């Protein structure tokens, strides 16, 4: 079995780092604060995110990971280095570590190489790349090597990965460039359009977490949220209901539901039979939006099981992927010998 020392969930919203024998030791927002001219790093993670919308001229706050891939190589490399260094304070690793990092399905070779190179430059001995859906399945303790159909839906910050897994591979899958961050963005647009009020990202996230829902509740709930009136330029407080978020979220939730059904429609019937018995495993931070589990079950007509500690499933899977990587390597060698 390959030994994985460090597993990295390089998420659009959060980076989580798994350390061998320690579990998930780093969980930080994927934000970097830096000087615009020099690109010198001022802060990373939670400290950088708290600076959103509050920085003086010349200081920027950015997200070097967009939709699961690197959008700014220099910032991403330094952010990853900072987080890995932080993780190494929790557990000493002698020598250069073997690191496994996840990527969404369907990334280009250039995007894949950018992730690999950035991780290599942290001082890794070997870098293993694993698709996010497979990492989530391993983290959720699915027996992915057996010839049996499993289905996983991982709703991350910037991507939603959907996969039907059997015999150690992805039989059918899809990766959407939308996730939890997109629910925040559509809520901001909805409030701007309906109330002429501009919400900051942090305020919109607070409202999403407090009352956000993809299905109407039996009893509606509300939250007061502050923003900036676009007509007067003055602060304004609005009362936002859960039912309003259902309307705002339809654009994103509809994409996710359509993609799930599309994967189900194209998967082999034998595997669908297995999935119907076992259910769909739901993971990722976006899975916590109220009504998501019920909405997927209603639209797919298959029961949905929500994983425990769903935000950490991908990071956990990257750290525990040694056996899977060994199996894949044996398959690859066998195929080469046959050729």
C-alpha positions in Angstrom: 0.0 0.0 0.0 1.2 3.5 -0.8 1.8 5.6 2.3 0.1 9.0 2.2 1.6 11.4 4.7 -0.6 14.4 3.8 -4.0 14.7 2.0 -5.1 18.0 0.6 -8.7 19.0 -0.3 -7.9 22.0 -2.4 -11.4 23.5 -2.3 -12.7 26.7 -3.8 -14.1 27.8 -0.5 -11.9 26.0 2.0 -8.6 24.1 2.1 -8.5 21.1 4.4 -5.4 19.2 5.2 -5.3 15.6 6.5 -2.1 14.4 8.3 -1.4 10.7 8.8 -2.3 9.5 12.3 -3.8 12.9 13.1 -6.8 13.4 10.8 -7.8 16.8 9.5 -5.5 19.3 11.1 -6.1 22.4 8.9 -9.4 23.8 7.8 -9.1 27.3 6.4 -11.0 29.5 3.9 -9.2 29.6 0.5 -8.5 33.3 0.7 -5.2 35.3 0.4 -4.7 39.0 1.2 -1.8 40.6 -0.6 -0.2 43.8 -1.8 -1.5 44.6 -5.3 1.9 46.0 -6.6 4.3 43.6 -5.0 2.1 40.5 -4.6 3.5 40.2 -1.1 1.3 38.0 1.1 -0.3 39.8 4.1 -2.6 37.1 5.4 -4.1 33.7 4.4 -7.1 31.7 5.4 -9.6 33.1 8.0 -7.6 36.2 8.6 -7.6 37.1 4.9 -11.3 36.4 4.6 -12.2 38.7 7.5 -10.5 41.5 5.5 -13.0 41.2 2.6 -14.5 44.6 1.7 -12.4 46.3 4.4 -9.0 46.7 2.9 -7.3 50.1 2.1 -6.2 51.0 -1.4 -3.4 48.8 -2.7 -4.4 45.7 -0.6 -6.4 43.0 -2.3 -8.2 39.9 -1.1 -8.5 37.1 -3.6 -9.3 33.4 -4.0 -6.6 31.6 -6.0 -8.8 28.5 -6.4 -11.8 28.9 -8.6 -14.2 26.0 -9.4 -11.7 23.6 -8.0 -8.7 24.6 -10.2 -5.9 27.1 -9.7 -6.7 30.6 -11.1 -3.6 32.3 -9.7 -0.6 30.0 -9.6 1.7 32.2 -7.5 -0.9 33.0 -4.8 -2.1 29.4 -4.8 1.4 28.0 -4.3 2.1 30.3 -1.4 -1.2 29.7 0.2 -0.8 25.9 0.0 2.8 26.2 1.4 1.4 28.2 4.4 -1.3 25.7 5.1 1.0 22.7 4.8 3.6 24.4 7.1 0.8 25.0 9.6 -0.2 21.3 9.3 3.3 20.1 9.9 3.3 21.9 13.3 0.7 19.4 14.4 2.7 16.3 13.4 6.4 16.0 12.6 7.1 14.1 9.3 10.7 13.0 8.7 11.9 13.6 5.2 9.8 14.8 2.3 6.1 13.8 2.5 4.0 11.9 0.0 1.0 14.1 -0.7 -2.3 13.3 -2.3 -4.4 16.2 -3.6 -7.9 16.1 -5.2 -9.1 17.8 -8.4 -12.6 17.9 -10.0 -13.4 15.5 -12.8 -12.9 16.9 -16.3 -10.1 19.3 -15.6 -7.6 19.9 -18.5 -4.1 18.5 -18.5 -2.8 22.1 -18.0 -5.0 22.6 -14.9 -4.0 19.2 -13.5 -0.3 20.0 -14.0 -0.7 23.4 -12.3 -2.1 21.7 -9.2 0.6 19.0 -9.2 3.4 21.6 -9.7 2.1 23.8 -6.9 2.1 20.9 -4.5 5.5 19.6 -5.6 6.9 23.1 -4.7 5.7 22.6 -1.1 8.5 20.0 -0.8 6.6 16.9 -1.6 8.5 13.7 -2.4 5.6 12.3 -4.5 2.3 13.8 -5.5 -0.7 11.7 -6.2 -3.8 13.2 -7.9 -7.3 11.9 -7.1 -10.6 13.0 -8.4 -12.8 14.7 -5.8 -15.7 12.3 -6.1 -13.5 9.3 -5.6 -11.8 11.0 -2.6 -15.2 11.7 -1.1 -16.3 8.1 -1.6 -13.1 6.8 0.2 -13.7 9.3 3.0 -17.3 8.1 3.4 -15.9 4.5 3.8 -17.5 3.1 0.6 -16.0 -0.1 -0.7 -15.1 1.4 -4.1 -13.1 -1.6 -5.2 -16.0 -4.1 -5.2 -18.1 -4.7 -8.3 -21.1 -2.9 -6.9 -22.7 0.4 -7.9 -22.3 3.3 -5.5 -23.4 6.9 -6.2 -21.9 10.0 -4.5 -22.8 13.7 -4.9 -20.3 16.0 -3.4 -21.5 19.7 -3.3 -18.4 21.7 -2.6 -17.8 25.5 -2.7 -17.1 25.9 -6.4 -17.9 22.5 -7.9 -20.4 19.7 -7.6 -19.0 16.3 -8.4 -21.4 13.5 -9.2 -20.2 9.9 -9.8 -21.4 6.4 -10.1 -18.5 4.2 -8.8 -17.9 0.5 -9.3 -14.8 -1.8 -9.4 -12.4 0.9 -8.4 -13.4 3.4 -11.1 -16.0 6.0 -12.1 -18.5 4.3 -14.4 -20.4 7.5 -15.0 -19.9 11.0 -13.7 -20.2 14.7 -14.1 -18.5 17.8 -12.6 -20.4 21.1 -12.4 -18.7 24.4 -12.0 -21.2 25.4 -9.3 -21.6 24.8 -5.6 -22.0 26.5 -2.3 -20.4 29.8 -3.4 -22.9 30.0 -6.3 -25.8 29.9 -3.8 -24.3 32.9 -2.1 -23.9 34.7 -5.4 -27.5 34.1 -6.6 -28.7 35.3 -3.2 -26.8 38.6 -3.6 -28.2 39.1 -7.1 -31.8 38.3 -5.9 -31.6 40.8 -3.1 -30.1 43.4 -5.4 -32.9 42.9 -7.9 -35.8 42.8 -5.5 -34.7 45.3 -2.8 -32.1 47.5 -4.5 -29.8 46.5 -1.7 -26.2 45.3 -2.2 -25.2 42.6 0.3 -21.5 41.9 1.1 -20.3 38.3 0.7 -20.0 37.7 4.4 -23.5 39.0 5.0 -25.0 36.9 2.2 -23.2 33.8 3.6 -24.6 34.5 7.0 -28.2 34.7 5.6 -27.6 31.6 3.5 -26.5 29.6 6.6 -29.3 31.0 8.8 -32.4 30.7 6.6 -31.2 29.4 3.2 -33.3 26.5 1.8 -34.0 24.8 -1.5 -37.4 23.6 -0.5 -40.2 25.6 1.2 -40.5 25.0 4.9 -43.7 24.2 6.8 -43.1 27.4 8.8 -41.3 30.2 7.2 -38.4 31.8 9.0 -36.7 35.2 8.6 -33.4 36.9 9.2 -32.5 40.6 9.3 -29.5 41.4 7.1 -27.7 44.6 6.5 -26.6 45.9 3.1 -26.1 49.1 1.1 -29.1 50.8 -0.6 -28.0 51.3 -4.2 -30.2 54.4 -4.7 -29.3 56.3 -1.6 -25.9 54.8 -0.8 -26.9 54.5 2.8 -27.0 51.3 5.0 -30.3 49.5 5.0 -31.6 46.5 6.8 -34.0 44.1 5.1 -36.0 41.1 6.4 -35.2 38.1 4.3 -37.3 34.9 4.4 -36.4 31.3 3.8 -39.1 31.1 1.1 -37.3 33.9 -0.8 -34.1 32.0 -0.7 -35.9 29.0 -2.3 -36.7 31.3 -5.2 -33.2 32.7 -5.3 -31.5 29.3 -5.2 -33.6 27.6 -7.9 -31.1 28.5 -10.6 -28.3 26.6 -8.9 -30.3 23.8 -7.3 -31.9 23.1 -10.7 -28.5 22.6 -12.3 -27.5 20.1 -9.6 -30.7 18.2 -9.9 -30.6 18.0 -13.7 -27.0 16.8 -13.5 -27.8 14.1 -11.0 -30.7 12.8 -13.1 -28.5 13.0 -16.3 -25.9 10.7 -14.6 -28.6 8.3 -13.5 -30.1 8.2 -17.0 -26.8 7.2 -18.6 -25.4 4.8 -16.0 -25.7 1.0 -16.7 -29.0 -0.5 -15.4 -27.2 -3.0 -13.2 -25.5 -0.3 -11.3 -28.7 1.7 -11.0 -30.3 -1.3 -9.3 -27.5 -1.3 -6.7 -27.8 2.4 -6.1 -31.6 2.1 -5.7 -30.9 -0.4 -2.8 -28.1 1.5 -1.2 -29.1 5.1 -1.9 -27.2 8.2 -3.0 -24.4 9.4 -0.6 -24.5 13.2 -0.2 -21.4 15.0 1.0 -19.7 18.5 0.9 -20.5 21.7 2.7 -23.3 22.6 0.2 -25.2 19.5 1.3 -26.1 21.3 4.5 -28.4 23.8 2.8 -31.8 23.1 4.2 -33.9 20.8 2.0 -31.1 19.6 -0.2 -31.3 16.0 0.9 -35.0 15.9 0.5 -35.0 17.7 -2.9 -32.5 15.2 -4.4 -34.5 12.2 -3.1 -37.8 13.7 -4.4 -36.5 14.5 -7.8 -34.4 11.3 -8.3 -36.9 8.9 -6.6 -33.9 7.3 -4.8 -33.2 7.6 -1.1 -30.4 10.0 -0.1 -28.0 9.4 2.8 -26.1 12.4 4.2 -22.6 11.5 5.4 -21.4 12.5 8.8 -18.8 15.3 8.9 -19.5 15.8 5.2 -17.2 18.8 4.8 -14.2 16.7 5.7 -15.0 13.6 3.5 -12.7 14.7 0.6 -9.7 15.6 2.8 -10.2 12.3 4.7 -10.4 10.4 1.4 -7.1 11.9 0.1 -5.4 10.9 3.3 -6.7 7.3 3.2 -6.3 6.8 -0.6 -3.1 4.6 -0.4 -4.9 1.3 -1.0 -6.9 2.7 -3.9 -3.8 4.2 -5.5 -2.0 0.8 -5.1 -5.0 -1.0 -6.8 -5.0 1.5 -9.7 -1.2 1.1 -10.2 -1.6 -2.7 -10.4 -4.4 -2.3 -13.0 -2.2 0.1 -15.0 0.8 -2.3 -14.9 -1.5 -5.2 -16.0 -2.8 -3.2 -18.9 0.7 -2.3 -20.0 1.8 -5.9 -19.9 -1.2 -6.9 -22.1 -0.2 -4.3 -24.6 
